[in-house]
Structure formats: structure tokens, C-alpha cells
Amino acid sequence: SSLVGSEMCIRDSANPDGLTIGLINGSALVMNEMAGIAGADYEIASFEYLGRIVADRRVLVVSLASGYDSFEAFRDGGSDVKIGATGLGGSTYVDAVIAQEALGLNSDIIHGFDSSSVVRQAMLRGNLAGTWGSWGSAQDAVDQGRDKIIMQTGSEPAPDIPDVPLVYDMVDSTDDPERARAILDAWERLQAVGRPVAAPPGTDPERVAFLSDAFLKALTDPELVEIAQRTMRPLHPAGAEDIQRIVQESMVMTPEIEDLFVRAIKGEL
């Protein structure tokens, strides 16, 4: 898990020789630290960041068999709409409850599924209308004609789903647009952390500089970019300085918004 891998990375800070690096779920680790989750014995800002591979946007995906073929139909379905999520505090659960809070939705969020793949199996059986998740994980079922994306995060549409509405498009229709925008802005900053690669705290600055330079050159290599495009593996590279700034910005919230996210992570919403 992200916690286990991060703990191993922190453990190697006693001998930070630059030979240990970790691919981490950045947004999950930020949220775990905010909420004081057991096992989150780290400070996310203390890692030596080499860069970020991807920041896959979150989408609301529904089964076409559910009949909710637009966000408006989904919203108007209220508590009749069953949304699947993994365990309390998991990313699919946090996405669902944060979207509910921001956009004033009233869906029935059913949590406790072992994984997102099990959620999708329940959608296929007709037990669930949909789920929140990454666009990358939803794409196969969409391409096969089983599911449809009816909402996406971000301030601009993804190039391959240009006609899917944005969460920000719905702000003005909420009861409190200012609060809705503040929640969405915080959610967006957390998603931007994405999947960074980091070395243990205290790694020699020269080694960090060498590794971060090599990392960014690799991710922007034309051959790798072509392979990623051909295999539909998204890349959203960011350099060491950029990801360090993004991590710091992700934790800047008003007390009310931070409390909202902490309660979401702890499964109290």
C-alpha cells in the first residue's frame, strides 16, 4: 500500500544513499497525513521529490444500463442513484462524498467494496449506477460501450473527453457557489499531486539533482512519449521544484475545508 511503501522510504532516511526511491500515491498520502491516520508516520513535504509521472483526473462514470446518461439525470435521481466506493477513506469514497458536498448531491454511496474492479463488476451486474475514479481506469469500459463518463474534474476538459462537463460548470447551480468553489479548488490541488517519485528525506542534494534531471529527461523522451500515447498510458510529468510546490499548495486549506476533508478521509460523512 501507499503507507507501507512510504514507511519503507522514510526508514531508509537513516542511510539516504540515493539508491532507494519510491513511486507514491501523493494525494492519498497528503490526505492521510492531514487526518492523522494510523501508520502515516511521515511528513509528506519532507520527501526529496524527483518529479511526478501522472496526475490522472477523476471522473464520474456510470453504467449505460443504469439509464443515467447525463449528469443532470444523475443529480435528479437523488438517493435512488447507488454509487459504489471502496473502504471508508479510500479515494473513490472521498471523491464521492466531496462531490456530494460541493455540488449538493444526494446519491446513495455504498462503500466497502474490496477494490475498484469489484465496484465495476457490481455496475456490470446492475447493482450500482456508477462510481468515481480515475479516467485511466474507466477508459476500457467506456471504449467497450458499457460505461459513460458524465462528469470530470479539472478546470479544462481532458483532450480525449472534450464534451464531458466539468465539476466547475455546476458551481453556479449550487446553494452556496462560493463554498462549492472552495471545496473544488482544494480537491483539485490534492489531485494535482498525483503520482510523484521521491527519495528518502536527507538524500544528498547532488544525488537528488542528478536523479531528478534524469527522471524528467526520461519522461519527456520522444520515444517514451510515443509509446505512452500508443498504449494510452497518460503522462503528466512535473519536475522536482514543481512537484514540491504542488505538494505544499495541496495542504493549504481554510479550517472549514480542511475539517471537511478530514471527516471525509475518516469516513465521517
The 8 nearest C-alpha neighbors of each residue, nearest first, counted from 0:
[[1, 3, 2, 4, 5, 24, 23, 6],
 [2, 0, 4, 3, 24, 5, 23, 28],
 [1, 3, 5, 0, 4, 6, 39, 38],
 [4, 2, 6, 0, 5, 1, 7, 38],
 [5, 3, 7, 1, 6, 2, 0, 8],
 [4, 6, 8, 2, 7, 3, 1, 9],
 [7, 5, 9, 3, 8, 4, 2, 10],
 [8, 6, 10, 4, 5, 9, 3, 11],
 [7, 9, 5, 199, 11, 6, 10, 4],
 [8, 10, 6, 12, 11, 7, 199, 5],
 [11, 9, 7, 12, 8, 6, 13, 199],
 [10, 12, 13, 8, 9, 14, 15, 199],
 [11, 13, 15, 199, 9, 14, 10, 200],
 [14, 12, 11, 15, 10, 9, 201, 199],
 [15, 13, 12, 11, 16, 202, 10, 201],
 [16, 14, 202, 12, 17, 11, 199, 13],
 [17, 15, 18, 14, 202, 203, 19, 206],
 [16, 18, 19, 15, 202, 206, 198, 20],
 [19, 17, 16, 20, 15, 198, 206, 202],
 [20, 18, 17, 198, 21, 8, 199, 11],
 [19, 21, 198, 197, 18, 196, 8, 199],
 [20, 22, 197, 196, 23, 198, 8, 19],
 [23, 21, 196, 195, 194, 197, 20, 24],
 [24, 22, 25, 194, 195, 21, 1, 196],
 [25, 23, 194, 27, 26, 1, 28, 193],
 [24, 26, 28, 192, 193, 27, 23, 194],
 [25, 27, 29, 189, 28, 192, 24, 190],
 [28, 26, 30, 25, 29, 24, 31, 90],
 [27, 29, 31, 25, 30, 26, 32, 24],
 [30, 28, 26, 32, 27, 31, 25, 33],
 [29, 31, 33, 27, 28, 32, 34, 26],
 [32, 30, 28, 36, 34, 33, 29, 35],
 [31, 33, 35, 29, 30, 34, 39, 28],
 [34, 32, 30, 31, 35, 29, 261, 250],
 [33, 35, 261, 31, 32, 36, 30, 264],
 [36, 34, 32, 33, 31, 37, 39, 38],
 [35, 37, 31, 34, 39, 38, 32, 33],
 [38, 36, 39, 35, 40, 31, 34, 32],
 [37, 39, 40, 36, 2, 6, 3, 35],
 [38, 40, 37, 36, 41, 32, 31, 2],
 [41, 39, 38, 6, 42, 37, 32, 9],
 [42, 40, 39, 43, 9, 6, 32, 45],
 [41, 43, 45, 44, 32, 40, 46, 39],
 [42, 44, 45, 46, 41, 29, 28, 32],
 [43, 45, 42, 46, 247, 246, 243, 47],
 [46, 44, 42, 43, 200, 47, 41, 199],
 [47, 45, 200, 199, 44, 48, 197, 43],
 [48, 46, 198, 197, 200, 199, 45, 49],
 [49, 47, 197, 239, 50, 46, 196, 198],
 [48, 50, 211, 239, 197, 196, 210, 47],
 [51, 49, 239, 238, 237, 48, 195, 196],
 [52, 50, 195, 237, 236, 194, 53, 196],
 [51, 53, 236, 194, 235, 234, 195, 50],
 [52, 54, 235, 234, 194, 193, 55, 51],
 [55, 53, 193, 191, 235, 56, 194, 190],
 [56, 54, 53, 133, 134, 57, 193, 135],
 [55, 57, 133, 134, 152, 54, 58, 153],
 [56, 58, 133, 132, 152, 134, 151, 55],
 [59, 57, 151, 132, 131, 150, 134, 133],
 [58, 60, 131, 150, 148, 149, 130, 151],
 [59, 61, 148, 129, 147, 130, 58, 149],
 [62, 60, 129, 147, 146, 128, 63, 148],
 [61, 63, 146, 64, 65, 128, 129, 145],
 [62, 64, 146, 65, 145, 66, 61, 147],
 [63, 65, 62, 66, 125, 145, 67, 128],
 [66, 64, 128, 62, 63, 67, 125, 61],
 [65, 67, 64, 68, 63, 62, 128, 72],
 [68, 66, 73, 72, 65, 69, 63, 61],
 [67, 69, 66, 63, 72, 70, 149, 147],
 [70, 68, 72, 71, 149, 67, 73, 150],
 [69, 71, 73, 149, 72, 74, 150, 68],
 [70, 72, 74, 73, 69, 75, 67, 76],
 [73, 71, 75, 69, 67, 70, 74, 76],
 [72, 74, 70, 76, 67, 71, 75, 69],
 [75, 73, 71, 76, 72, 77, 70, 104],
 [74, 76, 72, 77, 73, 71, 70, 104],
 [77, 75, 73, 74, 79, 80, 72, 78],
 [78, 76, 105, 106, 75, 79, 74, 80],
 [77, 79, 106, 107, 80, 105, 76, 81],
 [78, 80, 77, 76, 81, 107, 106, 105],
 [79, 81, 106, 78, 76, 107, 77, 128],
 [82, 80, 107, 127, 128, 108, 106, 79],
 [81, 83, 108, 129, 130, 127, 109, 128],
 [84, 82, 109, 130, 118, 110, 108, 127],
 [85, 83, 110, 92, 91, 109, 112, 130],
 [84, 86, 112, 111, 110, 114, 113, 89],
 [87, 85, 111, 89, 110, 88, 112, 84],
 [86, 88, 266, 89, 92, 110, 85, 265],
 [87, 89, 264, 266, 265, 93, 92, 86],
 [90, 88, 92, 86, 87, 91, 85, 93],
 [89, 91, 93, 92, 94, 88, 27, 132],
 [92, 90, 84, 94, 131, 93, 89, 132],
 [91, 93, 84, 95, 89, 90, 94, 88],
 [92, 94, 90, 96, 95, 91, 263, 88],
 [95, 93, 91, 97, 92, 96, 90, 98],
 [94, 96, 92, 98, 93, 97, 131, 91],
 [95, 97, 99, 93, 98, 94, 100, 92],
 [96, 98, 100, 94, 99, 95, 93, 101],
 [99, 97, 101, 95, 96, 100, 102, 94],
 [98, 100, 104, 96, 97, 103, 102, 101],
 [101, 99, 97, 103, 98, 102, 96, 104],
 [100, 102, 179, 98, 99, 103, 182, 97],
 [103, 101, 99, 104, 100, 98, 173, 179],
 [102, 104, 99, 100, 101, 173, 105, 174],
 [105, 103, 99, 102, 106, 74, 77, 100],
 [104, 106, 77, 78, 99, 107, 103, 74],
 [107, 105, 78, 77, 80, 104, 108, 81],
 [106, 108, 81, 78, 80, 82, 109, 105],
 [109, 107, 82, 81, 83, 106, 110, 84],
 [108, 110, 83, 82, 84, 107, 81, 111],
 [111, 109, 84, 85, 86, 112, 83, 108],
 [110, 112, 86, 85, 113, 84, 87, 109],
 [111, 113, 85, 114, 110, 84, 118, 86],
 [114, 112, 85, 111, 117, 86, 115, 118],
 [115, 113, 117, 116, 112, 85, 118, 84],
 [114, 116, 118, 117, 119, 85, 113, 84],
 [115, 117, 119, 118, 114, 120, 113, 121],
 [118, 116, 120, 114, 119, 115, 112, 121],
 [119, 117, 115, 121, 116, 120, 83, 112],
 [118, 120, 122, 116, 121, 117, 123, 115],
 [119, 121, 123, 117, 122, 118, 116, 124],
 [122, 120, 124, 118, 126, 119, 123, 127],
 [123, 121, 127, 119, 125, 120, 124, 126],
 [122, 124, 120, 121, 125, 119, 62, 126],
 [125, 123, 121, 122, 126, 120, 127, 119],
 [124, 126, 122, 123, 127, 121, 128, 65],
 [127, 125, 121, 124, 122, 128, 123, 81],
 [128, 126, 122, 81, 125, 129, 121, 82],
 [127, 129, 65, 81, 61, 62, 82, 122],
 [130, 128, 61, 82, 60, 127, 62, 122],
 [129, 131, 83, 82, 60, 59, 132, 84],
 [130, 132, 59, 91, 58, 95, 60, 94],
 [133, 131, 57, 58, 91, 130, 134, 59],
 [132, 134, 57, 135, 136, 56, 58, 55],
 [133, 135, 137, 136, 58, 57, 56, 138],
 [136, 134, 133, 138, 137, 55, 233, 232],
 [135, 137, 133, 134, 138, 132, 139, 140],
 [138, 136, 134, 135, 139, 140, 133, 141],
 [137, 139, 141, 135, 140, 136, 142, 134],
 [140, 138, 142, 141, 137, 143, 136, 135],
 [141, 139, 143, 145, 142, 146, 138, 137],
 [140, 142, 146, 138, 144, 143, 139, 147],
 [141, 143, 139, 144, 140, 138, 145, 146],
 [144, 142, 140, 141, 145, 139, 146, 138],
 [143, 145, 141, 142, 146, 140, 147, 63],
 [146, 144, 140, 143, 141, 63, 62, 147],
 [147, 145, 62, 141, 63, 61, 140, 144],
 [146, 148, 61, 141, 60, 149, 63, 62],
 [147, 149, 60, 59, 150, 61, 58, 163],
 [148, 150, 70, 69, 59, 163, 60, 147],
 [151, 149, 59, 164, 58, 165, 163, 148],
 [152, 150, 58, 165, 57, 166, 59, 164],
 [151, 153, 166, 57, 165, 56, 58, 154],
 [154, 152, 155, 165, 151, 187, 156, 56],
 [153, 155, 167, 156, 152, 165, 166, 187],
 [154, 156, 153, 157, 165, 152, 161, 158],
 [157, 155, 161, 158, 160, 153, 165, 154],
 [156, 158, 160, 159, 161, 155, 153, 56],
 [159, 157, 161, 160, 156, 155, 162, 163],
 [158, 160, 157, 161, 156, 162, 163, 134],
 [161, 159, 157, 158, 162, 163, 156, 148],
 [162, 160, 156, 158, 163, 157, 159, 164],
 [163, 161, 160, 164, 156, 159, 157, 165],
 [162, 164, 161, 160, 150, 149, 165, 151],
 [165, 163, 150, 162, 151, 168, 166, 149],
 [164, 166, 151, 167, 168, 152, 150, 153],
 [165, 167, 168, 152, 169, 151, 150, 164],
 [166, 168, 165, 169, 170, 154, 180, 183],
 [169, 167, 165, 166, 170, 164, 171, 172],
 [168, 170, 167, 172, 166, 171, 102, 173],
 [171, 169, 176, 167, 172, 173, 168, 179],
 [170, 172, 176, 173, 169, 168, 174, 175],
 [171, 173, 170, 169, 174, 176, 102, 175],
 [174, 172, 175, 171, 170, 176, 102, 103],
 [173, 175, 176, 172, 103, 171, 179, 102],
 [174, 176, 173, 178, 177, 179, 171, 170],
 [177, 175, 179, 170, 171, 178, 173, 180],
 [176, 178, 180, 179, 175, 181, 170, 171],
 [179, 177, 181, 180, 176, 175, 182, 101],
 [180, 178, 101, 176, 182, 177, 181, 170],
 [179, 181, 183, 177, 182, 178, 184, 176],
 [180, 182, 178, 184, 179, 183, 177, 185],
 [183, 181, 179, 185, 180, 184, 101, 186],
 [182, 184, 186, 180, 185, 181, 187, 179],
 [183, 185, 187, 181, 186, 182, 180, 188],
 [186, 184, 188, 182, 187, 183, 181, 189],
 [187, 185, 183, 189, 184, 188, 182, 190],
 [186, 188, 184, 190, 185, 189, 183, 191],
 [189, 187, 249, 191, 185, 190, 186, 184],
 [188, 190, 249, 186, 26, 191, 187, 192],
 [189, 191, 187, 192, 188, 193, 26, 186],
 [190, 192, 188, 193, 189, 54, 187, 245],
 [193, 191, 25, 190, 26, 189, 246, 245],
 [192, 194, 54, 191, 25, 190, 53, 26],
 [195, 193, 24, 53, 25, 23, 51, 52],
 [196, 194, 51, 50, 23, 22, 52, 25],
 [195, 197, 22, 21, 49, 50, 51, 48],
 [198, 196, 48, 49, 21, 47, 20, 46],
 [197, 199, 20, 47, 46, 19, 48, 21],
 [200, 198, 12, 8, 9, 46, 15, 47],
 [201, 199, 46, 12, 47, 202, 45, 198],
 [200, 202, 15, 12, 203, 199, 47, 204],
 [203, 201, 15, 200, 17, 199, 16, 204],
 [202, 204, 206, 205, 201, 207, 16, 17],
 [205, 203, 207, 206, 208, 202, 201, 209],
 [204, 206, 208, 207, 203, 209, 202, 210],
 [207, 205, 209, 203, 208, 204, 210, 17],
 [206, 208, 204, 210, 205, 209, 211, 203],
 [207, 209, 205, 211, 206, 210, 204, 212],
 [210, 208, 206, 212, 207, 211, 205, 213],
 [211, 209, 213, 207, 212, 208, 214, 206],
 [210, 212, 49, 214, 208, 213, 209, 207],
 [213, 211, 209, 215, 214, 210, 208, 216],
 [212, 214, 210, 216, 211, 215, 217, 209],
 [213, 215, 211, 217, 212, 216, 210, 218],
 [214, 216, 218, 217, 212, 213, 238, 219],
 [217, 215, 213, 219, 214, 218, 220, 212],
 [216, 218, 220, 214, 215, 219, 213, 223],
 [219, 217, 215, 216, 220, 214, 236, 223],
 [218, 220, 216, 217, 221, 215, 224, 223],
 [219, 221, 217, 223, 222, 218, 216, 224],
 [222, 220, 224, 223, 225, 219, 218, 226],
 [221, 223, 225, 224, 220, 226, 219, 227],
 [224, 222, 226, 225, 220, 221, 227, 218],
 [223, 225, 221, 227, 222, 226, 220, 228],
 [226, 224, 222, 228, 223, 227, 221, 229],
 [227, 225, 229, 223, 228, 224, 230, 222],
 [228, 226, 232, 224, 230, 225, 229, 231],
 [227, 229, 231, 225, 226, 230, 232, 224],
 [230, 228, 226, 227, 231, 225, 232, 224],
 [229, 231, 227, 228, 232, 226, 225, 233],
 [232, 230, 228, 229, 227, 233, 226, 135],
 [233, 231, 227, 230, 228, 234, 135, 229],
 [234, 232, 231, 227, 235, 53, 228, 55],
 [233, 235, 53, 236, 52, 232, 227, 224],
 [236, 234, 53, 52, 54, 237, 233, 51],
 [237, 235, 52, 51, 234, 53, 218, 238],
 [238, 236, 51, 50, 241, 242, 235, 239],
 [237, 239, 50, 241, 240, 215, 242, 51],
 [238, 240, 50, 49, 48, 242, 241, 211],
 [241, 239, 243, 242, 238, 244, 50, 48],
 [240, 242, 244, 238, 243, 239, 237, 245],
 [241, 243, 245, 244, 239, 240, 50, 246],
 [242, 244, 240, 246, 241, 245, 239, 247],
 [243, 245, 247, 241, 242, 246, 248, 240],
 [246, 244, 242, 248, 247, 243, 192, 249],
 [247, 245, 249, 243, 244, 248, 192, 242],
 [246, 248, 244, 249, 245, 250, 243, 44],
 [249, 247, 245, 251, 250, 246, 244, 188],
 [250, 248, 188, 189, 246, 247, 251, 245],
 [249, 251, 248, 247, 252, 246, 29, 189],
 [252, 250, 248, 249, 253, 247, 185, 257],
 [253, 251, 257, 256, 250, 254, 185, 249],
 [252, 254, 256, 255, 257, 251, 258, 181],
 [255, 253, 257, 256, 258, 252, 259, 251],
 [254, 256, 258, 253, 257, 259, 252, 260],
 [257, 255, 259, 253, 258, 254, 252, 260],
 [256, 258, 254, 260, 259, 255, 252, 253],
 [259, 257, 261, 255, 256, 260, 254, 262],
 [258, 260, 256, 262, 257, 261, 263, 255],
 [261, 259, 263, 257, 262, 258, 264, 256],
 [262, 260, 34, 258, 264, 263, 259, 257],
 [261, 263, 267, 265, 259, 260, 264, 266],
 [262, 264, 260, 266, 261, 265, 268, 93],
 [265, 263, 88, 261, 266, 262, 260, 93],
 [266, 264, 262, 88, 263, 267, 261, 87],
 [265, 267, 87, 263, 88, 264, 268, 262],
 [266, 268, 262, 265, 263, 264, 261, 87],
 [267, 263, 266, 262, 96, 265, 259, 264]]
